[in-house]
């Protein structure tokens, strides 16, 4: 079995351990063995994630002021900048979660 064939079945392999041919490839290929080990570690770590409570507005303001001070974002206005900052962080969280889920289930991009 070649690595490309093995990696197409990653979601099944991680869930069930795979068939005899896949198990043999896993024992003989360090690259695929490391990949499966890393993916299992990520999946196990993700199970420990708990929903986070939204921090107070003071925390968001502090983060935003720090980013403005460092020149990473520009001030827009007192209310608009906070909303756009929160929206940006929300989108980042959404896309990170989607990417992780896709990788966990072998969906790819």
TAKALIN-V43311 format. One record per residue. N is the residue number from 0. PHI is phi as a letter, one per 20 degrees, with the letter a starting at -180 (999 if undefined). BURIAL is + if it has 24 or more other C-alpha atoms within 12 Angstrom, else -. Layout:
n/phi/burial
N/PHI/BURIAL
N/PHI/BURIAL
This chain:
n/phi/burial
0/999/-
1/e/-
2/g/-
3/f/-
4/f/-
5/f/+
6/f/+
7/f/-
8/d/+
9/g/+
10/g/+
11/f/-
12/f/+
13/f/+
14/f/-
15/d/-
16/n/-
17/n/-
18/e/-
19/f/-
20/f/-
21/f/+
22/f/-
23/f/-
24/f/+
25/f/+
26/f/-
27/e/-
28/d/-
29/f/-
30/f/-
31/f/+
32/f/+
33/f/-
34/f/-
35/f/+
36/f/-
37/f/-
38/f/+
39/f/+
40/f/-
41/f/-
42/f/-
43/f/-
44/f/-
45/f/-
46/f/-
47/e/-
48/f/-
49/d/-
50/g/-
51/e/-
52/f/-
53/f/-
54/f/-
55/f/-
56/g/-
57/f/-
58/f/-
59/g/-
60/f/-
61/f/-
62/f/-
63/f/+
64/f/-
65/f/-
66/f/-
67/f/-
68/f/-
69/e/-
70/m/-
71/e/-
72/c/-
73/d/-
74/f/-
75/d/-
76/r/-
77/g/-
78/e/-
79/f/-
80/f/-
81/f/+
82/f/-
83/f/-
84/f/+
85/f/-
86/f/-
87/f/-
88/f/-
89/f/-
90/f/-
91/f/-
92/f/-
93/f/-
94/f/-
95/f/-
96/f/-
97/f/-
98/f/-
99/f/-
100/f/-
101/f/-
102/f/+
103/f/+
104/d/+
105/m/+
106/e/-
107/m/-
108/c/-
